[in-house]
Amino acid sequence: MGDLLLVRHGETEWSASGRHTSFTDLPLTERGEGQAASLAPLLSGRTYSLVLTSPLTRATHTAELAGLTEAVIDPDLHEWDYGGYEGMTTAAIRFDRPDWELWRDGVAPGPDHEGESPAEVGVRADRVLTRADTALARRDGDVVLIAHAHFLRVLTARRLGLPPAGGRLFRLDTGTVSRLSTEHGRPVIAEWNTLPSGRG
């Protein structure tokens, strides 16, 4: 059976400043474009059974720059809906809610977006994993997911049998590749936050 490769999109203006970015469709920065293009050597030379990307520009552009031109959009790979916390930093949120933690508390609803709880993001992640497992069962290549930090962290937790909030354990930087594999039939992290040589 193949591996599950997780690609976090390159840097955006808001990811660089720590602002929660979900439905705001920001482009990659120049640095983010460089990060995305630098992933191509890590992703070339493998056979892929399925390549899925979030519908947001920062993910689809990362896929293109990394050479994953066959990527298919999957709406379930969208970033966690931050609701009323869209565009805010954790420090700004904690000004009013000092004990706030995304993984435990979720988000406050916004005027146009209700936001999602950790469990709701977990449901989406489980759907993506079901689709990935169907492709992996064909045994004709790996599966690649190009998406966002918080979503991919939740997906990793679910893959490892943890609750969605277990994603808090997995820091994930922009423009990186991570690999989930198996050992003795059980899911494991084989590589995490991998950077191309020369980037660091």
C-alpha positions as a Markdown table, in Angstrom:
| # | Residue | x | y | z |
|---|---|---|---|---|
| 1 | Met | 0.0 | 0.0 | 0.0 |
| 2 | Gly | 1.2 | 3.5 | -0.8 |
| 3 | Asp | 1.8 | 6.4 | 1.5 |
| 4 | Leu | -0.3 | 9.5 | 2.2 |
| 5 | Leu | 1.6 | 12.7 | 1.4 |
| 6 | Leu | 0.5 | 16.0 | 3.0 |
| 7 | Val | 1.5 | 19.3 | 1.4 |
| 8 | Arg | 0.9 | 22.5 | 3.3 |
| 9 | His | 0.6 | 25.5 | 0.9 |
| 10 | Gly | 3.3 | 28.1 | 0.7 |
| 11 | Glu | 3.3 | 31.3 | 2.7 |
| 12 | Thr | 0.6 | 34.0 | 2.4 |
| 13 | Glu | 0.6 | 37.4 | 4.0 |
| 14 | Trp | -1.6 | 36.3 | 6.7 |
| 15 | Ser | 0.2 | 33.0 | 7.5 |
| 16 | Ala | 3.4 | 35.0 | 7.8 |
| 17 | Ser | 1.7 | 37.3 | 10.4 |
| 18 | Gly | -0.1 | 34.5 | 12.3 |
| 19 | Arg | -3.6 | 35.6 | 11.2 |
| 20 | His | -6.3 | 32.8 | 11.0 |
| 21 | Thr | -7.0 | 32.3 | 7.3 |
| 22 | Ser | -9.9 | 30.2 | 6.2 |
| 23 | Phe | -12.3 | 31.4 | 3.5 |
| 24 | Thr | -10.3 | 34.6 | 2.7 |
| 25 | Asp | -8.7 | 33.5 | -0.6 |
| 26 | Leu | -5.3 | 35.1 | -0.3 |
| 27 | Pro | -2.5 | 34.5 | -2.9 |
| 28 | Leu | 0.9 | 33.2 | -2.1 |
| 29 | Thr | 3.6 | 35.8 | -1.3 |
| 30 | Glu | 6.7 | 35.8 | -3.4 |
| 31 | Arg | 8.4 | 33.8 | -0.7 |
| 32 | Gly | 5.4 | 31.4 | -0.7 |
| 33 | Glu | 5.8 | 30.8 | -4.4 |
| 34 | Gly | 9.4 | 30.0 | -3.9 |
| 35 | Gln | 8.5 | 27.5 | -1.1 |
| 36 | Ala | 5.9 | 25.8 | -3.3 |
| 37 | Ala | 8.3 | 25.5 | -6.3 |
| 38 | Ser | 11.0 | 24.1 | -4.1 |
| 39 | Leu | 8.8 | 21.1 | -3.2 |
| 40 | Ala | 8.9 | 19.7 | -6.7 |
| 41 | Pro | 12.0 | 17.6 | -6.1 |
| 42 | Leu | 10.4 | 16.0 | -3.0 |
| 43 | Leu | 7.3 | 15.1 | -5.0 |
| 44 | Ser | 8.8 | 14.0 | -8.3 |
| 45 | Gly | 9.8 | 10.5 | -9.1 |
| 46 | Arg | 6.8 | 9.0 | -7.3 |
| 47 | Thr | 3.6 | 7.4 | -8.8 |
| 48 | Tyr | 0.4 | 8.9 | -7.6 |
| 49 | Ser | -3.0 | 7.1 | -7.4 |
| 50 | Leu | -4.8 | 10.3 | -6.5 |
| 51 | Val | -3.8 | 14.0 | -6.0 |
| 52 | Leu | -6.4 | 16.2 | -4.2 |
| 53 | Thr | -6.2 | 19.9 | -3.4 |
| 54 | Ser | -8.2 | 22.4 | -1.4 |
| 55 | Pro | -10.2 | 24.8 | -3.7 |
| 56 | Leu | -8.5 | 27.9 | -2.3 |
| 57 | Thr | -5.9 | 29.7 | -4.5 |
| 58 | Arg | -3.0 | 29.3 | -2.1 |
| 59 | Ala | -3.4 | 25.5 | -2.3 |
| 60 | Thr | -4.1 | 25.2 | -6.0 |
| 61 | His | -1.2 | 27.5 | -6.9 |
| 62 | Thr | 1.1 | 25.5 | -4.6 |
| 63 | Ala | 0.0 | 22.3 | -6.4 |
| 64 | Glu | 0.8 | 23.9 | -9.8 |
| 65 | Leu | 4.2 | 25.2 | -8.7 |
| 66 | Ala | 5.2 | 21.9 | -7.1 |
| 67 | Gly | 4.5 | 20.1 | -10.3 |
| 68 | Leu | 1.2 | 18.4 | -9.2 |
| 69 | Thr | -0.7 | 19.5 | -12.3 |
| 70 | Glu | -3.1 | 16.5 | -12.1 |
| 71 | Ala | -4.6 | 17.7 | -8.8 |
| 72 | Val | -8.4 | 17.5 | -8.4 |
| 73 | Ile | -10.2 | 19.9 | -6.2 |
| 74 | Asp | -11.9 | 18.5 | -3.1 |
| 75 | Pro | -14.0 | 21.0 | -1.1 |
| 76 | Asp | -13.5 | 18.9 | 2.0 |
| 77 | Leu | -9.8 | 19.9 | 2.0 |
| 78 | His | -10.8 | 23.5 | 2.8 |
| 79 | Glu | -9.2 | 25.1 | 5.9 |
| 80 | Trp | -11.0 | 25.1 | 9.2 |
| 81 | Asp | -13.8 | 27.7 | 9.1 |
| 82 | Tyr | -12.7 | 30.2 | 11.7 |
| 83 | Gly | -16.1 | 32.1 | 11.7 |
| 84 | Gly | -15.8 | 35.4 | 13.6 |
| 85 | Tyr | -12.1 | 34.8 | 14.2 |
| 86 | Glu | -11.2 | 35.0 | 10.5 |
| 87 | Gly | -8.2 | 37.3 | 10.1 |
| 88 | Met | -7.4 | 37.5 | 13.8 |
| 89 | Thr | -4.3 | 36.4 | 15.6 |
| 90 | Thr | -4.4 | 34.1 | 18.6 |
| 91 | Ala | -3.1 | 37.0 | 20.7 |
| 92 | Ala | -6.0 | 39.3 | 19.6 |
| 93 | Ile | -8.6 | 36.6 | 20.3 |
| 94 | Arg | -7.1 | 36.0 | 23.8 |
| 95 | Phe | -7.4 | 39.7 | 24.6 |
| 96 | Asp | -11.1 | 39.0 | 25.2 |
| 97 | Arg | -10.9 | 35.3 | 25.9 |
| 98 | Pro | -7.6 | 34.8 | 27.8 |
| 99 | Asp | -8.0 | 31.0 | 28.1 |
| 100 | Trp | -9.2 | 30.4 | 24.5 |
| 101 | Glu | -7.8 | 27.4 | 22.7 |
| 102 | Leu | -8.9 | 26.6 | 19.1 |
| 103 | Trp | -8.5 | 22.8 | 19.7 |
| 104 | Arg | -10.8 | 22.8 | 22.7 |
| 105 | Asp | -13.1 | 25.8 | 22.2 |
| 106 | Gly | -13.6 | 26.1 | 18.4 |
| 107 | Val | -14.5 | 29.5 | 17.2 |
| 108 | Ala | -17.1 | 32.3 | 17.6 |
| 109 | Pro | -19.7 | 32.6 | 14.8 |
| 110 | Gly | -19.2 | 35.5 | 12.3 |
| 111 | Pro | -21.8 | 37.5 | 10.4 |
| 112 | Asp | -21.4 | 35.3 | 7.2 |
| 113 | His | -19.7 | 32.2 | 8.5 |
| 114 | Glu | -20.8 | 30.1 | 11.5 |
| 115 | Gly | -17.4 | 28.6 | 11.9 |
| 116 | Glu | -16.6 | 25.0 | 12.8 |
| 117 | Ser | -16.0 | 23.0 | 15.9 |
| 118 | Pro | -13.0 | 20.6 | 16.1 |
| 119 | Ala | -15.5 | 17.7 | 15.6 |
| 120 | Glu | -17.0 | 19.2 | 12.5 |
| 121 | Val | -13.5 | 19.5 | 10.9 |
| 122 | Gly | -12.9 | 15.9 | 12.0 |
| 123 | Val | -15.9 | 14.8 | 10.0 |
| 124 | Arg | -14.5 | 16.4 | 6.8 |
| 125 | Ala | -11.1 | 14.9 | 7.5 |
| 126 | Asp | -12.6 | 11.4 | 7.8 |
| 127 | Arg | -14.3 | 11.8 | 4.4 |
| 128 | Val | -11.0 | 12.7 | 2.8 |
| 129 | Leu | -9.3 | 9.8 | 4.5 |
| 130 | Thr | -12.0 | 7.4 | 3.1 |
| 131 | Arg | -11.4 | 8.8 | -0.4 |
| 132 | Ala | -7.7 | 8.4 | 0.1 |
| 133 | Asp | -8.0 | 4.9 | 1.4 |
| 134 | Thr | -10.1 | 3.8 | -1.7 |
| 135 | Ala | -7.3 | 5.1 | -3.9 |
| 136 | Leu | -4.5 | 3.5 | -1.8 |
| 137 | Ala | -6.3 | 0.1 | -1.8 |
| 138 | Arg | -5.7 | 0.0 | -5.6 |
| 139 | Arg | -1.9 | -0.3 | -4.8 |
| 140 | Asp | -0.9 | 1.7 | -7.8 |
| 141 | Gly | 0.6 | 4.7 | -6.1 |
| 142 | Asp | 0.6 | 7.2 | -3.3 |
| 143 | Val | -2.0 | 9.8 | -2.5 |
| 144 | Val | -1.2 | 13.5 | -2.1 |
| 145 | Leu | -3.3 | 16.1 | -0.3 |
| 146 | Ile | -2.5 | 19.8 | -0.8 |
| 147 | Ala | -4.2 | 21.8 | 1.9 |
| 148 | His | -3.9 | 23.9 | 5.1 |
| 149 | Ala | -2.2 | 23.7 | 8.5 |
| 150 | His | -5.1 | 23.2 | 10.9 |
| 151 | Phe | -7.0 | 20.9 | 8.5 |
| 152 | Leu | -4.0 | 18.7 | 7.8 |
| 153 | Arg | -3.2 | 18.5 | 11.5 |
| 154 | Val | -6.8 | 17.3 | 12.3 |
| 155 | Leu | -6.5 | 14.8 | 9.4 |
| 156 | Thr | -3.3 | 13.5 | 10.8 |
| 157 | Ala | -4.8 | 13.0 | 14.2 |
| 158 | Arg | -7.7 | 11.1 | 12.7 |
| 159 | Arg | -5.4 | 9.0 | 10.7 |
| 160 | Leu | -3.5 | 8.0 | 13.8 |
| 161 | Gly | -6.8 | 7.2 | 15.7 |
| 162 | Leu | -6.8 | 10.4 | 17.8 |
| 163 | Pro | -9.7 | 12.8 | 18.3 |
| 164 | Pro | -9.6 | 15.9 | 16.1 |
| 165 | Ala | -8.2 | 17.9 | 19.0 |
| 166 | Gly | -5.1 | 15.7 | 18.8 |
| 167 | Gly | -4.0 | 17.8 | 15.9 |
| 168 | Arg | -2.6 | 20.3 | 18.4 |
| 169 | Leu | 0.3 | 18.0 | 18.7 |
| 170 | Phe | 1.5 | 18.4 | 15.1 |
| 171 | Arg | 3.1 | 21.7 | 14.2 |
| 172 | Leu | 3.0 | 22.2 | 10.4 |
| 173 | Asp | 4.9 | 24.9 | 8.6 |
| 174 | Thr | 4.2 | 26.5 | 5.2 |
| 175 | Gly | 5.7 | 24.9 | 2.1 |
| 176 | Thr | 6.4 | 21.5 | 3.7 |
| 177 | Val | 5.8 | 17.8 | 2.9 |
| 178 | Ser | 4.8 | 15.2 | 5.5 |
| 179 | Arg | 4.3 | 11.5 | 4.9 |
| 180 | Leu | 1.9 | 9.2 | 6.7 |
| 181 | Ser | 2.7 | 5.5 | 6.2 |
| 182 | Thr | 2.1 | 2.2 | 8.0 |
| 183 | Glu | 4.2 | -0.1 | 10.2 |
| 184 | His | 2.9 | -3.6 | 10.9 |
| 185 | Gly | -0.4 | -2.6 | 9.4 |
| 186 | Arg | -0.9 | 0.4 | 11.6 |
| 187 | Pro | -0.7 | 4.1 | 10.6 |
| 188 | Val | 2.5 | 6.0 | 11.6 |
| 189 | Ile | 4.2 | 9.3 | 10.8 |
| 190 | Ala | 7.1 | 8.5 | 8.5 |
| 191 | Glu | 8.2 | 12.1 | 7.9 |
| 192 | Trp | 7.0 | 15.4 | 9.2 |
| 193 | Asn | 7.5 | 19.0 | 8.2 |
| 194 | Thr | 10.1 | 18.0 | 5.6 |
| 195 | Leu | 11.9 | 20.8 | 3.7 |
| 196 | Pro | 13.8 | 20.5 | 0.5 |
| 197 | Ser | 17.6 | 20.6 | 0.8 |
| 198 | Gly | 18.8 | 24.1 | 0.9 |
| 199 | Arg | 15.7 | 25.4 | 2.6 |
| 200 | Gly | 15.6 | 25.7 | 6.4 |
